[in-house]
Amino acid sequence: MAKAEHLVCQHLENISSDALEKYQKIIRQYVRWRNGIYALYRGDKLYYVGLASNLRSRLKGHLKDRHRNLWNRFSVYITIGDQHMKELESIVLRISKPIGNKVKGKFKRSENF
């Protein structure tokens, strides 16, 4: 029997947005140039879900874009490869319907029955 590959290899959960600046070197060491799914929270509520091939850069960008000041915590889930990331993001978006996302995600080859 073949050994199953796992999707998530590391994660950080419920981290203050202030940590992106305060602990920049440490966070960069773990998430820079790594791909995965991330979630932005406002308090305890999920605000936004996204995917990125450079998680640190993407999170830092959200401190300055239209989402700035709308979230104060984040989680990242680093994946092994990116083969199913878009579909995983679409599933999370369709289930959780975060208010910060404008799209709900698409499935390339899925039939709606």
JOBEL-V180287 format. One record per residue. N is the residue number from 1. PHI is phi in radians with two decimals (* if undefined). PSI is psi as a letter, one per 40 degrees, with the letter a starting at -180 (NA if undefined). Layout:
n->{N,N}
phi->{PHI,PHI}
psi->{PSI,PSI}
This chain:
n->{1,2,3,4,5,6,7,8,9,10,11,12,13,14,15,16,17,18,19,20,21,22,23,24,25,26,27,28,29,30,31,32,33,34,35,36,37,38,39,40,41,42,43,44,45,46,47,48,49,50,51,52,53,54,55,56,57,58,59,60,61,62,63,64,65,66,67,68,69,70,71,72,73,74,75,76,77,78,79,80,81,82,83,84,85,86,87,88,89,90,91,92,93,94,95,96,97,98,99,100,101,102,103,104,105,106,107,108,109,110,111,112,113}
phi->{*,-1.26,-1.31,-1.30,-1.39,-1.69,-1.52,-1.75,-1.79,-2.66,-2.69,-2.20,-2.25,1.01,-1.73,-1.13,-1.07,-1.06,-1.13,-1.05,-1.57,-1.13,-2.05,-0.93,-1.14,-1.17,-1.13,-1.01,-1.01,-1.60,-2.03,-1.12,1.11,-1.84,-1.74,2.94,-1.91,-2.32,-2.29,-1.91,-2.15,-1.99,1.17,-1.65,-1.66,-1.16,-1.83,-2.68,-2.23,-2.63,-2.24,-2.74,-1.62,-2.37,-1.02,-1.09,-1.09,-1.15,-1.12,-1.08,-1.08,-1.25,-1.35,-2.12,-1.55,-1.07,-1.59,-0.96,1.12,-1.84,-2.47,-2.38,-2.51,-2.59,-2.34,-2.27,-2.24,-1.43,-1.84,-1.52,1.34,-2.29,-1.00,-2.04,-1.06,-1.09,-1.18,-1.10,-1.05,-1.07,-1.08,-1.07,-1.09,-1.19,-1.40,-1.60,0.81,-1.14,-1.19,-1.40,-1.53,-1.54,-1.96,-1.84,1.62,-2.27,-2.00,-1.10,-2.15,-1.77,-1.73,-1.43,-1.85}
psi->{h,i,h,h,i,i,d,h,d,i,i,h,i,f,h,i,d,d,d,d,d,d,f,d,d,d,d,d,d,d,e,h,e,i,i,a,i,i,h,h,i,h,b,e,h,h,d,i,h,i,i,i,e,g,d,d,d,d,d,d,d,e,e,e,a,e,e,i,e,e,i,e,i,i,i,i,h,h,i,h,a,e,d,e,d,d,d,d,d,d,d,d,d,d,d,d,f,i,d,e,h,d,i,e,i,i,h,d,f,h,h,h,NA}
